[in-house]
Structure formats: C-alpha cells, structure tokens
Amino acid sequence: MDLMDRLAKVFEVSVDCLIRDKENVTISKIKNPDLRHPIEEMNALPDAEHETAVSFLDAFIKR
C-alpha cells in the first residue's frame, strides 16, 4: 500500500481514485459536492443533449 500512497501523492488524488474507473476519478475531483450529482446526470445524457449542456457551461464559464 505504500506504493499506492506515494502514487496518489504524485498525482494529487486519493488512493481510492487510483483504483476506480476514469469517470469516477473525474467526478471525485469536483470540490463542490452539490455539483457531483448534476454532472453525473449530464454524463448520462444522449450525445446531442450532452454536447448542448457542455456548450452552455462552457459559454457560461467564459463570460
């Protein structure tokens, strides 16, 4: 486990993040817990709706 602890430190993630799948690692990096559920729901949208949601968020953040 010492190796896992060191790797987690290098990548600035938890050990749990190292052993989960990619989607869960990304979600777990979100600092505000209120955003996790909406982002998980957005990831489950059909492609066209997902792209619309991403475009909307991108435009909102860049303004």
C-alpha positions as CSV (number, residue, x, y, z in Angstrom):
1,M,0.0,0.0,0.0
2,D,2.9,2.3,0.5
3,L,3.4,2.4,-3.3
4,M,-0.2,3.4,-3.8
5,D,0.1,6.2,-1.2
6,R,3.1,7.6,-3.0
7,L,1.5,7.4,-6.4
8,A,-1.6,9.1,-5.0
9,K,0.6,11.9,-3.7
10,V,2.4,12.3,-7.0
11,F,-0.9,12.6,-8.9
12,E,-2.6,14.6,-6.2
13,V,-5.5,12.2,-5.9
14,S,-6.7,9.7,-3.3
15,V,-5.7,6.1,-3.4
16,D,-9.4,5.4,-4.0
17,C,-9.2,7.5,-7.2
18,L,-6.2,5.4,-8.4
19,I,-8.2,2.1,-8.3
20,R,-11.5,3.4,-9.7
21,D,-12.5,3.8,-13.3
22,K,-11.8,7.1,-15.1
23,E,-15.3,8.5,-14.8
24,N,-15.4,8.1,-11.0
25,V,-11.9,9.7,-10.7
26,T,-13.0,12.8,-12.6
27,I,-16.2,13.1,-10.6
28,S,-14.3,12.7,-7.3
29,K,-12.1,15.6,-8.1
30,I,-15.1,18.0,-8.0
31,K,-14.7,20.0,-4.9
32,N,-18.3,21.2,-4.5
33,P,-20.4,18.1,-3.6
34,D,-23.6,19.9,-4.9
35,L,-22.1,19.7,-8.4
36,R,-21.3,16.0,-8.5
37,H,-24.9,14.7,-9.0
38,P,-25.8,17.2,-11.8
39,I,-22.5,16.3,-13.6
40,E,-23.2,12.6,-13.3
41,E,-26.7,13.2,-14.7
42,M,-25.2,15.3,-17.6
43,N,-22.8,12.5,-18.4
44,A,-25.7,10.1,-18.8
45,L,-27.5,12.3,-21.4
46,P,-27.7,11.3,-25.1
47,D,-24.8,12.7,-27.1
48,A,-26.7,15.7,-28.6
49,E,-28.0,16.8,-25.3
50,H,-24.7,16.3,-23.6
51,E,-22.9,18.5,-26.2
52,T,-25.6,21.2,-25.7
53,A,-25.1,21.1,-21.9
54,V,-21.3,21.3,-22.3
55,S,-21.6,24.2,-24.7
56,F,-23.9,26.0,-22.3
57,L,-21.5,25.5,-19.4
58,D,-18.5,26.5,-21.5
59,A,-20.2,29.7,-22.6
60,F,-21.3,30.5,-19.0
61,I,-17.7,30.0,-17.6
62,K,-16.1,32.1,-20.4
63,R,-18.4,35.1,-20.0
